[in-house]
């Protein structure tokens, strides 16, 4: 297949994937991943990827991570009591510690367990809205758990990236120190910009004057994505982590972000992000799928839920009931966005094998089908009982 025809097929897939996903009642990104997986299988190992497709995929990866950071709602954190925040933080830390101990017991590499422990709020928010839980006290508490978990996932991803370059403990701690300096420096830059806007708004208006003022939000977002990615690369940090951090800091300093989030999501999910998921699926080798890998996928999918369930009794201290704990564990068990991103980082860094990355990709897709449906079933039963 020529590069031109392949591009047409990919763009057509990006357009029709939402229809395909809606028919099968699955999240759209999962449909895009499955489309890419099918396309890659049809092309075979000899099928190359056009350079322009790889470029668009990289842009989509950066935008996806920026939006993941932008999803973090710091207003929720500020409205939560210190005691509850402490309990939620302990819970998320225990998820990663559970992964460490399961790695020791089962022999599964720690990298894979870190990936399984990640938390992402993207699909979770959509599920909470679909079930009507988002307006309930439980939905708000689950969302706060997701926000804290996604922040912890940022640090986990950074450590994961540094593990790929591990030489000795001295170098490792120096690298981690560099990352911390990078995070602190980026925070100070954002804070300085915010003070500049507050003290000298007329300068900002002059600099951002244009015929279409609404476009400045998009230009600012792209500036933050690329500048953060370039600076992260200079600091020898994964570029996508810089993009994630830029989104998180943007969310921290700009609290009224709904309009820009809506506009930028339209651009990202309208073109670039679907191409990233399709291209990622094309890189998965279906020929390598065996009965052992299918069993491994089921095991990894179960571990995603188990990692969140094991430390969940600590949530009793925050006023959760046993049923709410179970629903909360399910709601946090489909970190599709960050799981795909982390698997791609780990695979490219050589931290996991191609077979393990394939299992993780499929487990990410499977968990995004099984657990949202489970949340809908259990939450609807809970809501109906309350209405009675």
C-alpha positions in Angstrom: 0.0 0.0 0.0 1.4 3.4 -1.0 2.0 6.1 1.6 -0.7 8.3 0.1 -3.4 5.5 0.2 -2.3 4.6 3.8 -2.8 8.2 4.9 -6.2 8.3 3.4 -7.1 5.1 5.2 -5.8 6.4 8.5 -7.7 9.7 8.1 -10.9 7.8 7.2 -10.4 5.6 10.3 -10.0 8.7 12.5 -13.3 10.0 11.0 -15.3 6.7 11.3 -13.9 5.4 14.6 -16.4 7.3 16.8 -19.3 5.7 14.8 -17.7 2.3 15.2 -17.1 2.9 18.9 -20.6 4.1 19.5 -22.2 1.1 17.9 -20.1 -1.2 20.1 -20.6 1.1 23.1 -16.9 1.5 23.8 -14.8 4.6 24.4 -13.7 6.2 21.2 -9.9 6.0 21.9 -10.4 2.2 22.3 -12.1 2.0 18.9 -9.2 4.0 17.4 -6.7 1.6 19.0 -8.6 -1.4 17.7 -8.8 0.1 14.2 -5.0 0.8 14.2 -4.4 -2.8 15.5 -6.5 -4.2 12.6 -4.8 -2.0 10.0 -1.4 -2.9 11.2 -2.2 -6.6 11.1 -3.5 -6.3 7.5 -0.4 -4.5 6.4 1.9 -7.1 8.0 5.4 -6.6 9.2 6.6 -5.1 5.9 4.2 -2.2 6.1 6.1 1.0 6.8 4.6 4.1 8.5 4.9 7.4 6.5 7.0 10.0 8.1 4.2 12.5 8.1 2.0 10.0 10.1 4.7 9.6 12.7 5.0 13.4 13.0 1.3 13.9 13.4 1.3 11.0 16.0 4.0 12.7 18.0 2.0 15.9 18.0 -1.1 14.0 19.1 0.9 12.4 21.9 2.0 15.8 23.2 -1.5 17.2 23.0 -2.9 14.1 24.8 -0.5 14.5 27.7 -1.2 18.3 27.9 -5.0 17.6 28.1 -4.3 14.9 30.7 -2.7 17.6 32.9 -5.4 20.1 32.0 -8.0 17.7 33.3 -6.7 18.1 36.9 -9.2 20.2 38.9 -7.3 22.0 41.6 -10.6 23.7 42.7 -11.8 20.4 44.0 -8.6 19.9 46.0 -8.9 23.3 47.6 -12.5 22.6 48.7 -11.6 19.3 50.4 -10.6 19.2 54.0 -7.0 18.5 54.9 -7.8 15.3 56.7 -9.6 13.9 53.7 -6.9 15.0 51.3 -4.3 13.2 53.5 -6.4 10.0 53.5 -6.8 10.2 49.7 -3.0 10.8 49.2 -2.2 7.8 51.5 -4.6 5.7 49.4 -3.0 6.6 46.1 0.5 6.0 47.5 -0.6 2.6 48.8 -1.7 1.7 45.2 1.8 2.1 44.0 3.2 0.3 47.1 0.8 -2.6 46.4 2.3 -2.8 42.9 5.8 -3.0 44.4 4.8 -5.9 46.6 2.8 -7.7 43.9 5.9 -7.4 41.7 8.0 -9.1 44.4 5.4 -11.9 44.9 4.6 -12.6 41.2 7.9 -11.8 39.5 6.2 -9.4 37.1 8.6 -6.6 36.3 8.1 -3.5 38.5 7.8 -1.3 35.3 4.6 -3.2 34.3 3.1 -2.8 37.8 3.9 0.9 37.9 2.0 1.2 34.6 -1.0 -0.7 36.0 -1.0 1.6 39.0 -1.4 4.8 37.1 -4.6 6.8 37.4 -6.2 8.9 34.7 -9.5 10.9 35.0 -10.3 11.3 31.3 -12.6 8.3 30.8 -13.6 8.3 34.4 -15.2 11.8 34.1 -17.2 10.6 31.1 -18.4 7.5 33.0 -19.4 9.5 36.1 -21.4 11.8 33.9 -23.1 9.0 32.0 -24.2 7.3 35.2 -25.3 10.5 36.9 -22.7 10.0 39.7 -20.9 13.2 38.9 -23.5 15.3 40.8 -23.5 13.0 43.9 -21.2 13.2 46.9 -19.6 9.9 45.9 -18.9 11.1 42.4 -17.2 14.2 43.7 -15.1 12.1 46.2 -14.1 9.7 43.4 -13.1 12.7 41.2 -10.9 14.1 43.9 -9.2 10.6 44.2 -8.7 10.7 40.5 -7.1 14.2 40.6 -4.7 13.2 43.3 -4.0 9.9 41.5 -3.2 11.7 38.3 -0.8 14.0 40.0 0.9 11.0 41.6 1.0 9.4 38.2 3.0 12.4 36.9 5.8 11.6 39.4 5.5 7.9 38.7 5.9 8.4 35.0 8.9 10.6 35.6 10.5 7.9 37.8 9.6 5.3 35.1 11.4 7.3 32.5 14.5 7.6 34.7 14.5 3.9 35.4 15.0 3.4 31.6 18.3 5.3 31.9 19.4 3.7 35.2 23.2 3.3 35.5 23.8 3.4 39.2 22.0 4.9 42.3 24.1 8.0 42.4 23.3 8.9 38.8 19.6 7.9 39.4 19.3 10.4 42.4 21.1 13.1 40.4 18.6 12.6 37.6 15.7 12.7 40.0 17.1 15.9 41.5 17.3 17.4 38.0 13.7 16.5 37.5 12.7 18.2 40.7 14.6 21.3 39.8 12.9 21.3 36.4 9.5 21.0 38.1 10.2 23.8 40.6 11.7 26.0 37.9 8.7 25.5 35.6 6.4 26.3 38.5 8.3 29.6 39.2 8.1 30.6 35.6 4.3 30.1 35.6 4.0 32.0 38.8 6.1 34.9 37.5 3.9 35.0 34.3 0.7 35.1 36.4 2.1 38.0 38.5 3.0 39.8 35.4 -0.5 39.4 34.0 -2.0 40.6 37.3 0.3 43.6 37.8 0.5 44.7 34.1 -2.7 43.6 32.3 -2.3 46.4 29.7 1.0 45.0 28.5 -0.6 41.6 28.1 -3.4 43.1 26.1 -1.0 44.9 23.8 1.1 41.7 23.2 -2.0 39.6 22.6 -3.9 42.0 20.4 -5.2 40.4 17.2 -8.2 40.4 14.9 -9.5 37.1 16.5 -8.9 37.3 20.3 -10.4 33.8 20.8 -7.4 32.2 19.0 -4.9 33.5 21.6 -5.9 30.6 23.9 -5.0 28.0 21.3 -1.7 29.8 20.5 -0.9 29.9 24.2 -1.6 26.2 24.6 0.6 25.2 21.7 3.3 27.5 22.9 3.2 25.9 26.4 3.2 22.4 24.9 6.2 22.9 22.6 8.2 25.1 25.0 7.7 22.6 27.9 8.6 19.7 25.7 11.7 21.3 24.4 12.9 22.4 27.8 12.2 18.9 29.2 14.2 17.4 26.4 17.1 19.7 27.1 16.9 18.7 30.8 17.0 15.0 29.6 13.4 14.3 30.6 10.8 12.7 28.3 9.2 15.4 26.2 5.7 14.2 26.8 6.2 14.6 30.6 7.0 18.3 30.0 3.7 18.6 28.1 1.9 16.8 30.9 3.4 19.2 33.5 2.6 22.2 31.3 -1.1 21.2 31.3 -1.1 20.6 35.1 0.5 24.0 35.8 -1.9 25.7 33.4 -4.8 24.1 35.3 -3.3 25.2 38.6 -2.8 28.9 37.7 -5.8 29.3 35.3 -8.8 28.0 37.1 -11.5 29.3 34.6 -10.3 27.0 31.9 -13.5 25.4 30.6 -13.6 27.3 27.3 -10.0 26.7 26.4 -10.2 23.1 27.4 -13.3 22.7 25.1 -11.6 24.4 22.2 -8.3 22.6 22.6 -10.0 19.2 23.1 -11.8 19.8 19.8 -8.5 20.3 18.0 -6.7 17.4 19.7 -9.5 14.8 19.6 -10.6 16.0 16.2 -7.4 15.1 14.4 -4.0 14.6 16.2 -4.9 12.3 19.1 -6.9 9.8 17.0 -3.8 9.5 14.8 -1.7 8.8 17.8 -4.0 5.9 19.0 -4.3 4.5 15.4 -0.5 4.6 14.9 0.0 3.0 18.3 -2.3 0.2 17.4 -0.5 -0.2 14.0 2.7 -0.9 16.0 1.2 -3.8 17.9 2.0 -7.2 16.4 -1.1 -9.3 16.4 0.9 -12.3 15.1 2.5 -12.4 18.5 -0.8 -13.0 20.3 -0.8 -16.5 21.8 -2.9 -18.2 24.5 -0.2 -17.3 27.0 -0.5 -13.6 26.1 -4.3 -13.8 26.3 -4.0 -15.3 29.8 -1.5 -12.5 30.7 -3.9 -9.9 29.4 -6.6 -11.2 31.7 -4.2 -11.3 34.6 -3.0 -7.7 34.0 -6.6 -6.5 33.7 -7.5 -8.2 37.0 -4.4 -6.6 38.6 -5.5 -3.2 37.6 -8.6 -3.6 39.7 -6.8 -5.5 42.5 -4.2 -2.7 42.9 -7.0 -0.2 43.7 -9.1 -2.6 45.8 -6.3 -3.8 48.2 -5.6 -0.5 49.9 -9.2 0.7 49.7 -10.1 0.0 53.3 -8.2 3.1 54.3 -11.0 5.1 52.6 -13.3 4.0 55.4 -11.5 6.7 57.4 -12.8 9.3 54.9 -16.4 8.2 55.3 -16.7 5.8 52.4 -19.1 2.9 52.8 -18.1 -0.6 51.6 -20.3 -0.3 48.5 -18.8 3.2 47.7 -15.3 1.7 48.1 -16.1 -1.0 45.6 -17.5 1.5 43.1 -14.6 3.9 43.6 -12.1 1.1 43.0 -13.9 0.2 39.7 -14.1 3.9 38.7 -10.3 4.3 39.0 -9.5 1.0 37.1 -9.4 2.2 33.5 -6.5 4.6 33.2 -6.5 4.2 29.4 -4.8 7.5 28.4 -1.8 7.3 30.8 -1.5 3.5 30.5 -1.1 3.7 26.7 1.3 6.7 27.1 3.4 4.9 29.8 3.5 1.7 27.9 4.8 3.6 24.8 7.5 5.3 26.9 8.5 2.0 28.6 8.6 0.1 25.3 10.7 2.8 23.5 13.1 2.9 26.5 13.6 -0.8 26.5 12.1 -1.3 30.0 9.6 -3.9 28.8 9.6 -6.4 26.0 7.4 -6.2 22.9 5.3 -9.1 24.2 4.7 -7.3 27.5 3.9 -4.0 25.8 1.4 -5.8 23.6 -0.3 -7.4 26.7 -0.4 -4.0 28.4 -1.9 -2.3 25.3 -4.7 -4.9 25.1 -5.2 -4.9 28.9 -5.7 -1.1 28.7 -8.3 -1.5 26.0 -10.0 -4.4 27.8 -10.1 -2.6 31.1 -11.7 0.4 29.4 -14.5 -1.8 28.2 -15.1 -4.0 31.3 -14.8 -1.6 34.2 -16.9 1.4 32.8 -19.7 -1.0 32.1 -19.3 -2.5 35.7 -19.4 1.1 37.1 -22.6 1.8 35.2 -24.3 -1.5 36.4 -23.4 -1.0 40.1 -24.0 2.7 40.2 -27.4 2.5 38.6 -28.4 -0.1 41.1 -27.2 2.2 43.9 -29.0 5.2 42.6 -32.3 3.3 42.1 -32.2 2.0 45.7 -31.7 5.6 46.9 -34.7 6.8 44.9 -36.8 4.2 46.5 
